[in-house]
């Protein structure tokens, strides 16, 4: 199979590239390298079945060139900066919604019918149902990131119905693991490496979060794509929540990280039940639909947090340079 992976040099994308190559697929990577890192593709670049296209998804000619002969698109590229979305409102629209339309329109022109899309649990806003199922009534959107991902989902669904495409849409919780370089675990590590005696936390620390280990995330995507099998065993649009059946408080993750680093910092909180606009106080997704396919996450949230902090700590110089 010939697969195009957008966001190929990113945290999740580079792991997806490695797994697809290990399974014997030909992989075309696409990334603008704004946040993706070439070092994550070191092994892939040595593989004759991998080609990297550097470009913008908003640039249709470059995308068209990369899309030649593609059987499946795994669309992972996005602006995932939830916290600062209100400081650059157009960015979520361009990088998430319009870029997705470009991917879909190029697929239509090139005759590619299958897409896997990384959406987000943020589209549920602040729901009233926990664990939150895929069929939960949508509340008011609370972040520009979530709103742009929901718009992208709508475009994908409409293209599937209008042009006979097939999609697997995955609504993630936050993903952790090796190559992680953005989010609260990284922020906590960065603070503690700069001043081990003090940690500043946004919100009150009681925000309830769910996380998923990156390899468990990749396992789920690949399993769903295999089971759906190009419309023979699935609908045109197939939506799956991806997460664990547990959650932790931000304070729990702080405790695990500090124990691992052997630190006892003074902790100050900015206050409030939200750390920023769009920070949901409670995230817990109902993943029974994905589990019905036989998938189970191998790592708990605590194990995923520790795997992440071990990776960040062991790559101190690289991660310090990245910031």
N, C-alpha and C positions, 0 to 999 in steps of 0.2 A: 504494500500500500504506500501511496505517496501522500505525505501529510504536511500541511503548512501550519506552523506554530507561530502565532503572533505573540510578541513579548518574550521571544525565545531566550533572551539573555537575562531575563528577570529571575526572581526567586523561584516561583512556581514553574515558569516556562522552561528554565534550564533543566529542572528535574524531569519535566515532561519530555523534553528532547532526548535526554539520556535514556529514559525508559522506552521510548518509541524506537530508538536506534538499537537498543539491546534486544528488542523483539524482532529485529530484521527489517524494519520499515525504512524507506527513504524519507528524509525529513528536510524540509525547507524552513529555515528560521527567518523570522522577520522582526526587526527591532530597530528603534531609532537611537538606542543606547543613551537615552536621557537619564534613565535610572538603572537600566540593565548593565551588566558587567561582563566584558569579554572573558574574564578569567573563569566565569561560571561555565563557559562553553569550551574550555580547554580540551577536554576529552572528545567532545563532539567534533571540533574542528580537525581533529586527527583522523576522523572517520570519513571514508570516501563517499558514504551515503548521506552526508550532511553538507548543506550549502547555506550560508548566512547572507541574507539581503539586508543591508542597512538602509532604512528609509522610514518615511512617515506614512501612516495609514491614511492620512488626509491627501496623500499624493497618489492619485489613481494610476498614472502610468507605471510607477514603480511597483505598486501593488499588483497590477495586471501582469507584469513580467514575472513576479514571484508566484503567481497563481497558476501558471501554465501546467496543465496535466495533473492537477491536484484532485485527490479522491476525498479528502477530509480536511476541514479547517478546525484547528483547536485555537479558539480566539481567547487569549489570556491577556493581551495588551490592554492597559487602562491607566487612567489617572486614579490612583487609590488613596489620594491624600484627603481623607475624610475630614480630618481636624481643621485644615486650613481652606476648606472649600469656599467659605464665604468671602475669603480674601481674593479669590480669582474665579468668580462664578462661571465665566465662559469656558474655563478649562475642562470642567466636567462634561459640559455639552459637547465640546469638540472632540476630546479624547475618548469619551465613552459612547455617546449616542451617535454623533456624526461619523466617527471612525467606524463604528459597527455598521452603519448604513453603507459606507464605502466597501466594507468587507462583503456584505450581502450582495450588493449590486455587482461587484466583481465576480463573485461566485456565480451569480445568475448568468452573466455574460460568458463565463468560461465553462459553464455546464457542471460545476461542482455542486452536489446536492446535500452534503452532510456537514453539520457544524456542531461543535461542542463549545459552549459559552460559559465563561466564569462570571456568574452574577454574584449576588451578595445577600446575606440575611438582613442587611440594612434596609432592603426594600419593604420589610415589615414595619419599619418605623418603630413605634413603641406599642406593640400589640397587647391585647388583653388575654390572649390564650397562650398558655405554656404547658408543655412544649408546643411551639408554634408549627402547625402543619403547612404544607404547600397550599392548602385550600383555605387558609385563614383569610377572612375579609381584610382588605387593605385599609389601614388607618391613614391618617395624614402623614405625608412624607416629612421626615425630620432632617434630612441632609441632602445637599445637592448631589453628592455622590450616589446615594440610594435612588434619588429621582432619575438621574441620568442612566443608571443601570436598568431601572424599570422601563424607561423609554427604549433602551436597547432591546430588552426582552420583548416589548411590544412589536418592534420592527422585525425581530427574528420570527415571531409567531405569525405576523402578517405575510412575510416572505414565504414561510413554510406552507401556509394555506393558499397563497396566491400563485406560487411557482413550483409547488411539489417538492420543496426541500424538506429535510428532516433535521430536527435540532434536539440536542440534549442540553438543557439549561441547568446549571448547578449553582444553587444558592449557598455560598460558603459562610461559615463562621470565620473568624480570623485564623490564618494558617501560620504555624510555627515550624521550626526545624532548621536544618543546615542551609546556609546561604541567605537566611533571613537577615534583612538589613533595614527594616522599617517597622515602627510600631512601639508599643509601650515596653516590651521586654528589652529592645535595643535602647530605648530612651533611658530606662532605669540603669542598664549597664553603663551607658555613656556617662550619666550623672555620677554613678558610684566610682567609675574609673578616674573621674576628674576630682571628686571630693568625697572620699569614702565615708566621711563622718556625717553626711547630710543627704537626704533624699526628699525632693519636692514632688508631690503627687497631685495631679489634677482631679478635682472632685473630692469625695469624702472617703475614697478607698473601698467603699462597700458596693460599688458597681459589680453586678454579677455577669460574668463573661463565660463564653464557651470557646474553646480553641480546638484545632485539629492539626495533627502532625502531617507534614507535607507529603510524606510517602503514603500515608493512609488516604490523603486526598487524591493522589495520583492513582492509587489502587481503585478507588471508587469510580473515577472518571473512565478509566480503561475498562473496568468491568461493565459499566452501564453501556458504553459504546459497543462492546462485544455482544451483550445480551439483546440490545435493541436491533442490531444487525441490519441496518439499512432498510427500515420499513417492514421487514418480514416479521419482526416480533415487537414492534412498537408503533406508537402513533406518530403523526407528523411532529408534534411538540411533546417532549418528555421533560418534566421538571422534577428535580431532586434537591432536597435539602441535604447538606453535608456538614456534619458535626459529630460530636460525641453526645452521649446521653447524660452528661454531667455538666456542671458549671463550677466556677470558683469565683471568689471575690478578688478584686485587684489586690487587696491586702494579703490574700493567700499567696499570690504569685510573688509579691514582694518578699514574703517570708521564705519561700523556696529559693529565690535568687540570693538573698542575703545569707542564708545558711550555706549555700554552695560556695559563695565568695568569702565566707568567714567574717562577715561584717555585721555591725550593730549600729546602723546610722540613726540619727535623729530624723524623724519623719514629720514633715509639715504638709498640710492639705490645703488646697485652694478653696475647698468647701463646695457644698451643693451636691445633688445626686447625679449630676452630669459633669464630665470634665470639660466639655466644649459643646458647641451647637452640633447636634447630630449624634452625640455620644449616648447610646441607649443604656439606661440604667440596668436592664436585664435582657440577656440574650440566651435563649435555649431553644433550639430547633428540634422539631419532631422528625427524626431521620428513619422512621420505620419503613418508608417506601424504598429507600436505598438498601436498608437492611434486608428487605424481602428478596433482594437479588442474591443474597448470600454474603454481603459485605459486612465486615466488622472492623472497627479501628483497632490497631494493634497496641497503640500507646495511649495511656491516660493523659489528661490535661497536665498533671504534674510532671509526668515523664516527658511530655512534649516541651514544656517550659525548661526543664533541666537539659534536654538535648540541645535546645536552642542556646542557652547561656553557656554551655560547654563549647559549642561551636564558636560563638562570638568571642569567648575568652581565649580560645586556642588560635584564633585569627586576629589577635589584637591589633597588630600593625596594619593589616589590610583594612580592617573595619574602621580604625582610627583615620586612615587616609581617605576612606570613602566619605567621611563626614566633613 
